[in-house]
Amino acid sequence: MIDSLIRKELENIKPYIPGKPIDEVKRELGLDEVIKLASNENPFGPGVKAVEAIKAGASKVSIYPDGNVHQLRRKLADTLAVKEDNLLFGNGSDEILVMLGQAFLTGEDEIIMAETTFSEYEFSANIMGAEVRKVPLKSYRHDLEAMAEAVSDKTKIVFICNPNNPTGTIVTKKEIDEFLAKIPDDVLVVLDEAYQEFVTSDEYPDSLEYLKQRDNIIILRTFSKAYGLSGLRIGYAIADSKLIGYLDRVRQPFNANKIAQEAALAALDDTEHLEKTLKNNQEQKEYLIKEFSKLELEHVPTQANFILVEVGRDADQLFEQLLSQGVIIRSMSSYDYQTKIRVTIGLEEENQKFIKEFKKILSNQ
Ligand SMILES: *Cc1c(COP(=O)(O)O)cnc(C)c1O
């Protein structure tokens, strides 16, 4: 039987639950207009420069991508003031998480992550059969003291999601400095900065500084969120060149596709689109927060493009109710938050529609 063939490490892997796709909701519910505030995507879509690059790239897809990602690598190294060999590209930063597992983890090892954070860290450990130790958040933030204490001889990687998905909170430079001082050299620290562009706090660390002092830090960033290229799948790691070299050993030769490389290159030049995105996020964050306070709903102060809200009722049910009105949000029940939702900060009209439908549901009960 096929069951006996599977590696036993894979038996308990749960599938990733993505945000519900717009077209699926339209089809299932027969709705014409559906808005998605569920996956922290850029509400403006990709920028015009990226779209031009994508169109221009279409006629060249018979050619393999540049496996070494030369142009984007050069540009990004320049932008970040790092060396080209400090960079590694992935089919989304998700793929780099898997590569981290393949390069560094075995069934003997252990990773440490927050209890309520991005689930793909667990996946990268699970597929290699490594143990996962989860440390509860403290006031919705990573408890770096407890995470440092949890490090054992078996610990290979500690994952820090900063800002944290799904709470939107950050850990400060001071906290990370103190944390790193306690971490042995032979433990890797992953700083996942998928939402770094949205951060406005001046306590947020310039994590590139850490790379100058340490070779056990890996920073992950992505073009999926602020740059609006989720559908193309391109993200990157910044780390010591030797560490990057090890990750490169498990990399598929053409993992970053041709169009993604070209669109990312163009997106880096489109400061206008990025600025527009960040401005909207700030303004609409204020709008949503104001509405939540009027409704007397508590939210977690966010440094990202989404907000965790305590809705005081069953989140799965609220998800279904909003869905039936064409608004897709995320219930946080799978994170053990039965009465919380995560809502992505959208365009003004999307947020207004969400608030309008939300209020209708609240007043009907
Ligand atoms: C969205 C997200 C990612 C994945 O980004 P991709 O580059 O699209 O794979 C990584 N980490 C966190 C915390 C995210 O929310």
The ligand as a Gaussian input file, in Angstrom:
#p B3LYP/6-31G(d) Opt

LIG

0 1
 C        3.845000      36.402000       2.927000
 C        4.927000      35.997000       3.832000
 C        6.064000      35.354000       3.375000
 C        6.128000      34.698000       2.034000
 O        6.416000      35.491000       1.052000
 P        6.668000      34.901000      -0.407000
 O        7.898000      35.642000      -0.800000
 O        5.462000      35.271000      -1.168000
 O        6.894000      33.435000      -0.351000
 C        7.113000      35.086000       4.247000
 N        6.998000      35.421000       5.528000
 C        5.908000      36.007000       6.023000
 C        5.835000      36.332000       7.448000
 C        4.825000      36.295000       5.190000
 O        3.723000      36.821000       5.696000

